Structures are given as C-alpha cells and as structure tokens.
Amino acid sequence: MSNFKLGSFYPISEKYSKRVAYFSMEFAIHQPLKIYSGGLGFLAGSHLRSAYELSQHLVGIGILWKFGYYDQLRHQDQTMHAHWSEKHYSFLEDTGIRYTIKIHDADVWVKVLYLAPEVFKTAPLFLLSTDLPENDYVSQTITHRLYDANEATKVAQYILLGIGGAKLLDILDYDAEVYHLNEAHGLPAAFYLQNKLGSKEAVKEKLVFTTHTPEEAGNEKHSIYLCEKMSYFCGLSLEEVRSLTGIEGDQFDHSLVALRYARLANGVSQLHGRVASEMWGHYPGTCKIISITNAQNWTYWADKQLYRFFNQGEDYLLDDRKNT
C-alpha cells in the first residue's frame, strides 16, 4: 500500500475552489519533461501553470511516455530522422501507487508518478505508466510512445488515460466536480463514471470537453467491436453502449460521443467554435459548443523584452527582437 497523500496543494482561492480533473494525452510544461508533441500539450501545460497562479483546485491526469514523442534529427541528405530515446526524470516522484485496470479483458498494472506544484510552478500532475515488470511486454509498450501508430495500442492508451485516470482519482479520494477532457482521448472515463454514478445524466453533470480538430476526418474513429474487445466500455455491453451513445454503425466516433456525454464543450478560438458548431451541430444529442480562445500562459511563455519594446513604442527594437 502507498502512503502517498495529495497534501502538497498550494492555498486554494475561494473564487476557484471547484475541484477539477484535467485529462490530456500531453502536457507541455517545460522542455525537460518531453511528454508533448504540439498545440494540444501547450494548451494543457499552460492551463496547469495558470491554475497554479490563480490558486485553482485542479489536478492534471496524463501519461508518462517512456520515449516521449520523438526527437527530430537529420540524415546526411538533410531528410528528417525520428529518433526515439528513453527519457529519465529525477524531478518526478514515484507515489508508490500501483493498481490494475482491464485492457483487452486482462489485468494491466499501472504505476503513478507525480509532478509536485513547486517543481515548475504548476497545478499537481499525475502521470500514468504501464512500463512495469509485472506486465507482459505488449502491456509495457502502451506507454512507450505518444500517439503510437498501432490501432490497438492507441485504443489501449485511451483506456489508460480515461479509466486509469478516473480510477486514480478514486484511489486518491479526490472527488472531482468537473472532469475536463482535452480532446476525446480520455473518453473511457465517461464509461467508468457511468458504472460509478449509474446514469448518463449524472455523468453529463460532471463532464466537459475541449475539441481541437476543425475537420471531421481528423477526429479519431475506431471499430466499435475493437473498442469493446479492448475493454474500452468498462464492462458495458455493446447494446448498452449503442443506447447510451447513439452510435449505430461499426465505427465508434470518440469526439461525437464526447459531445453527447459532455454538458458543455468548447472550441479553442471564436472561429473554431463556430466551425465546430457547424461541423457537429447536425448530429442529434450533442451539447452546446462555445468558444474559449486558446492561449499560452503569459508569465512563462511570453518574451519579456519583446513586450517591453512593444509597450515603449520602440518599433526598430521590436523588429530586431522578432528577428533574433
């Protein structure tokens, strides 16, 4: 048994005391923690930094990718080479928490690493890994590479983030009032909550969803039979899943189901909010999609010299700084 307790929270503001669990496949918090690939992660990482500065009651749930995304190198002919190397992080704390989740109807062991708020000035972040000797090799590889090309591995990663993350919150006794899905990767959490709370209406009260991809073809779809076989639906029968999600065909559309399970969704800019509403609005049962403009945490990411020149009206120095 682990003695880990979530007791290192910073003082929480009464204004932002609602307990939120933020699920994301990637978090771009700082360059030494290479568990991100692009904009999705930079938004998530900035949320954790801003939550810390605002004293919000938020925890992040992600995955510790053993090989990260990849490092970009060049061959002699200057073509790109994707290089995978194992990453090591001395600043992460092993919580000692170990538990199992069902993937492909078999027990897979999960261990939990912790990024404390004081390390990078962020909200607490829990990172899940299946890279344990208790697991067979295939199960270990679930957390090796961010966005693995293998379809079954990808579905397993979604199960780990969603069901594994939701189960961790129960282990931590963190009664989240809001489950925020940053893209639909963590959607299996909805089926975990369905079993726990007993009704779709109760799940909808807790679930909100950020959609990033303004092209329907870019939103992940997988065989509903593969998802069932992989234990994506947390023990619910296919008949129950179809009734709850409205999915009738063979393809399980993760984003569409997230929009049907969430009480509210948002695009990441005003234009994207409009495009997403047009893109998904003709599907019955979807929630309202509002706009929240995507931004990075100013305190950390903004170039202070550039803004100083801008505020001083120093056009030449501003241009010079942009070119450096």
N, C-alpha and C positions, 0 to 999 in steps of 0.2 A: 504493500500500500504506500502511496505517496503522501508525504506530509505537506505538499505544496498548497499554499493558500493565496488567493488573489487579494493580497493585503497591501500591495505597494502602489495602489492608486494614488494619484495626486488629489488634492482637495477638489471636490466636485461642486460646481456652481449650482445654486438652487434654480437658476434660469435654465440650465441644461441638464437636469437630473434624470431625465428619462433614460433607461438602460437600453443601449443599442448594441447589437452584434452585427458586425460588418463583414460579410463573406466575399472574398475575392481570390481569384487564382494567382494574382501577382500583386506585390506591393513594392513600389519604387520609393524607398525611404532614404537610402543612402547608397552610394556606389559600392561600398564593401559588401553589402547584402544583395547578392546577384540573383534575385528571385523574380525578375521582371523582364518584360520584353518591349513594352511601349506605353501608349497613352492610357490604357486601362490601369496599368500599375502606377503611373504617375498621378493619376486622379486618386487612386486608393491611398497611396503613400502620403499625398498632400492632405487627404481627409484625416489621417491619423495625426499628422503634425498640427493641423488646425484644431482638432478635437483637444489636443493637449493644451494649446494656447487658450482655448475657450473654457477649459475645465469641464468638458463634456464627459458623460458617463458612457463611454464607448470602448468596446474591445474589438480588435481585428482577428479574423479567423482566416488563415491561409495555409499554404503547403510549403514545406522546406524542400526545395528542388536540389537534389544531390549534385547535379551537373549544371544547375542554372538553366538559362535558355540556351545560349551558346556564345562563345567568343568569336568575333569576326577576325579572321586572318586573311592574308593574301598569298596566293601561289606566285611563283616567279613570273608567270604571264599576267599577273595582276587580277586574275579571276578570284572570286571570294572562296574561302575555305571556312566551313563551320567547324570550330574546334570545341570539343566537349572535354572539360576538365573538372575533376571533383573539387568542390568548394568546402572550405573549413572556416568555422566562425567561432572564435573564442568568446565573443560577447553574447552568445545565446546561452541561456540557462536550460539545462535538462531538468524538467519539472519532476521527473520520476513517474509521471502519469503514464500508464500503459492500459490499453483496453482493446477489445476486439469489435469489429463491425463485419457484417456479412457482405462479401463481394463474390459473385458467382456462386452463391449459396454455400460459401465456405467462410470460416473464421479467418480474418486477416488482422494481425496485430498492428496497433497504431501507437507510436510514441509522440510525446508532445514537447516541443521546445518553446521557450518563452523569451520574447524581447521586452525587457523591462522599460518603463517610460523614461528613466533617467539616462539610458544609453544614447538615444538620438533625439530625445525630447518629443516623444510621440505617445499616443494612447497605447495601452498594452496590446501586444500582438502575440497570438499563439500560432505556431507553425506545426503542421502535422507531417509525420513521416512514417512510411511503411518499410524503410530500409533497416530491418531488424533481422537478426539471425533466426528468430522464431518463425519467420515467414519463409516460404519457398522463394526461389529466385524470381519467378514471374511476379509474385506479390511485392517483392522488394523493388522491382523496377517501376511500380506505379508512381513513385515519387522521384524517379531519376531525372526525367526531362520535362520541362514545361511545354505543354501542347505537343505531346507525343503523337506521331503520325498514325500509330496503330489505333484502329477504331475502338477495340475492346479496352485497350489501356486508357484511352481518352474517357470512355464511359466510367471506368473504374476511378479515374481521377475526380470526376464529378461526384461520384458516390462518396469518396473520401472527404471531399470538401463539404458537401451538404450534410450527409448523415453523420460522418465523423465529427464535423464541426458542431452540429446540433447536440450530439451525444456528449461531447466535451463540455458544453455549457451546462448540461445536467450534472455532470461529474463535479464541475466547479461550483455548482449551486448558484449559477449566475442566471437569474430569472429575467431574461431579456424581454423587454416590452415590444421591441422592434427587431425583426430580422431583415437586414438590408442586403439584398443580392446585387452585387456589382457585376452585371451580365448574368446569364442564366446558368452558369456552371454549377452554382451551389443549389440548384432547384431541388435535388433529392431531400433537402432539409424540409421542404413542404410536406413530403410524404411521411417523414419522421414525425413532424408535428401533427399530421393527420391522425396517425396512430395514437399520439400522446394526448391530443386535445379532443378528438372524437368527432369533429365536424369541419367541413371546409370553411364555414363561416368563421369559426374560431381561428383558423389558420390565417384567413384573409385579414383579420383584425391586426395580426402581427407582422404581415409580410409586405415589404415594399421592394421595388425593383428599378434598377437603373439600366436602361438599354443604350448601347453604344453604336450598334451597327445599322446604318441607314439604308441597307439593301437587304431585302428579304432572303436572297440566296446566300448571303454571308452569315445568316443565323443558323446555328448547328441543328441538324436533324439526323436522327439515327433510327434504325429499325426498332419499333416498339417491342418486338419479340426478343431482340438482343438486350434491350434495356431490362425487360422482365427477367431474362435468363441471368443477367449480371446482378440482380437484386437491387436495381435502381429504385423500385417502388416500395421498398421497405416491407415486403411481405403482402402487400395488397394484390388481389387477383387482377388479371387483365380486364375482366368485366367491371370491377370497381374502378380501375384506373380510367377506362373509357368513359364511364359515367361521371367521374369527378372532373375530368379534363376536357371532355368534348372531342377527343381525338378519335376519329372513326377509321382512318386508313392505316397503312402499315408503317408510316413514318411518324416518329414522335418528334414534334417541334418544340424544343426546350423553351425558346423565347415566347412562343404563343401560349404555352401552358403557364409560364411565369406571369404573363399578363392576365391570365384567367384566375390565378391564385393570389395575386397581389391586390391590395386595396387601392394602391396608387403606384404609378410608375413615372419616370422622368427621362426625357432626352437630355443630352449634355450641351445643348445650346438652344436658343429660341427657334432657329431654323430647323434644327434636328427634331425638336419637339413637334413642330408642325408636320415634318416629313414622316416621323414615326406614327403620328396620329392618323395620317392619311394611309400609311402602309398597313397598319394593323386594325384600323377602325371598322373595316367591313367584316371582321371576324366577330361572331356573337360572343358575348360573355367576357370581353376584355375590359380591363379597368381604364380609367382616365389616364392619359399621358400628359404631364405638364413639362415645363422647361426649367431646368436649373443650369445656368451657364457654367461649363467646365472651366476650371482654373487651377493653377498650381498655388501652393502655399507661398505667399509673398515673402514672408520673413526668411524662408530658407532659399527659395529658388531665384528671387529677383536679383539682378545685378545692381548693387547699390550705387556704384559710380555712374552707371548709365542713367539711373533715375535722378541722381544729383545734378547731372548736366542738363537733363530734361527740365527739371524744376527751375534751374537757373537760367534757362533760355540759351544755353551755350550750344548752338547748332553745330558748330565745327567740331567741338569736343564730343558731342553726342554721336556724330557720324564717325568720328575717329574710333570711339569706343565700340561701336557696332562692327567696325571692320577688323578689330583685334581678335 
